[in-house]
């Protein structure tokens, strides 16, 4: 009986992982395209190799005016990614038939919430860690490791990851007190905008 229950919980967790992968995967692609690839292209240029001794100790963003805008847009994008991930993960709650099916599997509500939250945390962390860590390694190879470099790596990783988790938490809270997609979207928007208006 216990083995069967553990198997059901394990299968639900696997289902949660595959169900929450879409939007973090999109976030990973966006981060890799707009952050990692330009750095790779920059450090492989001849002019970079020649000017290497005059370059700053770390270069997490390739020198381009585009990244001045991306630095502000990417955190907002990660918040949106977290929100969409939550809506996708808990979409079954908005369909009565699916709710009945999930609850009939013998998985408790706490387990359903835990599995989906843990899956989202793993996916959002992977989506942010891999592109930023790749840039971190490129910097170590190019300039050597330093405290400043490590601090910058941790700052960017924390910024993007926390933004994703914040969006996920806001949307999850909205889902728990609503009953359909429209109400969820409206409540999520209210939770996001209201603090900004008050502030």
N, C-alpha and C positions, 0 to 999 in steps of 0.2 A: 504494500500500500504506500509506504513512504517512498520507495524507489519510483513508483509510478507517478507520485506527486512531484518528485524532483525532476522527473523526465518531462512532465507537463510544463513546469516552471522554466526548465532549460529551453524547451522548444519555443515557449513564449518569448524568452529573451532573444533567441536567434531571430524570431520573427520581428521583434522590435528593432534589432540591428539593421536588418534588411529594409524595414519599413521607414527607417529614419535616415537612410543614406543619401537620398536624392539631393536635398538642398545643401547639406554639408559638402557633397561632391561638387556641386556647382560653385560653392564658396571656395573650395580648394582650387578649382580650375581658374577662377577669377584672380585669387591671390597669387597663384603661380604665374599666370600670364602677365599681370600688371606689376608684380613685385620681383619675383625670382628670375624670370627669363630676361628682363632688361639688365639686371645685375650681371647675369652670366654673359650676355652679349657685350656688356661694357668692359668686363675684366679680360675678355679674350681679344679685344682690339689692340692693335699695335701701339696706338697713342697712349693707351693706359699703361702698357708695359714700359714704355719709355718714360712716362711721367710718374711712375709708381713711387719713386723716392720722395716726390713732392705732394703726394696724396695724403689726405687725413688718415688717421689710424684705423678708422672704420667707415664703411660705406654701405649702409643698409639699403639706401635708395640710390638707384642710378641717377646721375645728375641730369634732370630734365624738369621743366616747369610743370609737366603733366602730373608729377608725383606730389606737387603742392596741393593739388585738388584731390588726388587719390587718398592722401593721408587723412582727409576729412570724410571722404565718401565711404571708404572701406569699413570703418567702425559702424557707420549707419547701415551699411549693407549686411554686416554681421548680425546686428540687432534684428533686421528683417529676416535673415536666414534662420535665426533662432526661433522667431515667431512662426515661420512657415513650417519648420521642423516639428514644433509642438502641435500645430494644427494637423499635420500629416500623421504624427504618432498617435494622436487621440481622435482621429477622424471617426473611428468606430463608435464613439460615444454619441455621435450625432445621427446615427442610424439605429433605430430600435432593434431591428433584426440582428444586426451585428453585435449589439450590446448583449442580447440574450444568448447568442452563440458563445461569446467570450466568457460570460459568467457561468455558462453551463460546463465549461472546461474544468472547473474546480480551482481556478486561479483567483485568489482574493483580490479585492480592489487595491490594497496596499502593494501587492506583488505586481499588478498591472502598472501602477504608477512608478514603482521602483525600477522595473525593467525598462520602461520607456525613458525614464529620466536618465538612468545609467547609460543606456544606448545613445541618447542624444549627447551626453557629456563626452563619451568616447569619440563619437563622430565629429563633433564640433572641435574637440581638442586636436584630433588628427588633421582636420581641415586647416587649422591654423598652424600647428606645430611643424608639419612637413615643409611647407614653403619657407617659413621664417628660419627654421633650423638649417635648411639648405643654404640660405644667404649667410647665416652665421658661420657655417663651415667654409664657404667661399672667402669670407673675411679672414678667417683664421689662416687659410692657405695663402692668402694674398699679403696679409699684414702681420700675422701672428696673433696669439690670444692676448687679451688685456681685460682689465676690470671694466673699462668703459664699454668695450665691445659686448661683454657678457651682460652688463646692465641694460644696454640698448636692446639686446636680444630678448631679455626677460620682460622689458617694458612693452615691446611690440607684441610679443606673444600673449602677455597678460591682457593688454588692451583689447586685442581682437577676440580672444577667448572669452573674456568677461562680458564683452558686448554681446556675443552669441548666446551665452548663458542667461544674460539679463533678458534678452528678447524671448528666449524659451520660457523663462519663469513667468514673465508677464502674460504671454499667450496661454500658458498652462493654467494660471489662476483664472483667466477669463473663461477658459473652457469649462472649468469646474463649476462655474456659477451660471452658465448659459446652456441652451439646448440645441442650437443650430449654428450653422456657419455664419449667417448674417449677424446674429447676436454676438458671436465670438469675435468677429472682425470689428464690430462697433465697440464692444467692451475693451478689446485690446487697444484700439485707437484711443479710447478715453483714458485708459490707464497710462498710456504713453504721453499723451498731450497734456492732460490735466496738471501734472507736476510742473510742466514747463510754463503753463499759464499762471499758476499760483506763484511760481518763482519770479 
